[in-house]
Amino acid sequence: MPWQLNEIVRTGQGGQTVRELLEHTWLLPHRFVHYLRTRQNVLVNGQYYSMNQMVKVGDRIQLTFLGDEFRTATSNYRPSPNPHPKILYENRDLLVVNKPAGQKTHPNQTGETGTLMNEVAGYLQNQPQAAAYMVHRIDQATSGAVIVAKNPVVVPILDRQISAGKIHRSYLAVVEGLFKQSEGQFTWPIGRDLTDKRKRQVNGANPQTALTHYRVVGTNGQQSLVDLTLGTGRTHQLRVHLAYSGHPIVGDPLYNPVQSQPMLLHGIAQKIVLPFSNQVCEIQVPIPTAFPPDLVKLWQSS
């Protein structure tokens, strides 16, 4: 299926070549640009420009993709019949969804349904030139903001922004105990746990560098509310770092031996650089009712 996007060269994006606009400003992969050039599928004000010609503010850019440019051209998630995703933000290229705790981000088996991606696929099935493409995931037990691409063009753009640290994801967690320091960093490397394939551990097998920034919002004497920002995106990073620090997340089924409730880890905010416009968009997510009201008040007044 062909995909066509129409864009305008915005203030601050003029005075450069077509190639510079596509690759450096809009972050399109070199492979995409190669096909756009060889097929003459990039038009400026209705005409084909060579890659070395200059563009100016206000120029109309039309990009046409045939599908073979993409690693994953089609979205194969089975649409949910009665989708009710909680949409926090949406534009032509992406949406941000508030995933509830207990729901998977994506299917693990062919034909599986009920995941967030199935819900979004159902929500988008009547929108022309839109489908659900996964950009990142959060654990099934975690709630909060998840970015979903609506076309395959922006998937590598968002991937590059995440790798470059331009997309910031903030979390709130209720953890056991009191911290000695009100803020700081966890820098322990994280690898696989060879005794349990579901888990990760500090200095485990094939460890990778990991960075978590934390700020203690407040405490009720037994538990603490912590504001967390990912410096890297390792599997179970927040859960492993907090458990290793001696402050496991309340309700964590893997890393807290004393758990008798849903895990209290929530993606509270997303800071996104929107594809093509490069505008910064900050999205806030409501706190789930499972979080202790006394600690939520501390967050609201912080």
Buried (B, 14 or more C-beta within 10 A) or exposed (E): EEBEBEBEBBEEBBEBBBBBBBBEBBBBBEEBBEBBBEEEBBBBEEEBBEBEEBBEEEBEBBBBBEEEBBEEBEBEBBBBEEBEBBEBBBBBBBBBBBBBBEBBBBBEEEEBBEBBBBBBBBBBBEEEEBBBBBBBBBBBBBBBBBBBBBBBBBBBBBBBBBEEEBBBBBBBBBBBEEBEEEEBEBEBBBBBBEEEEEBBBBEBEEBBEBBBBBBBBBBEEEBBBBBBBBBBBBBBBBBBBBBBBEBBBBBBBBBBEEBEEBBBBBBBBBBBBBBBBBEEBEBEBEBBEBBBEEBBEBBEEE
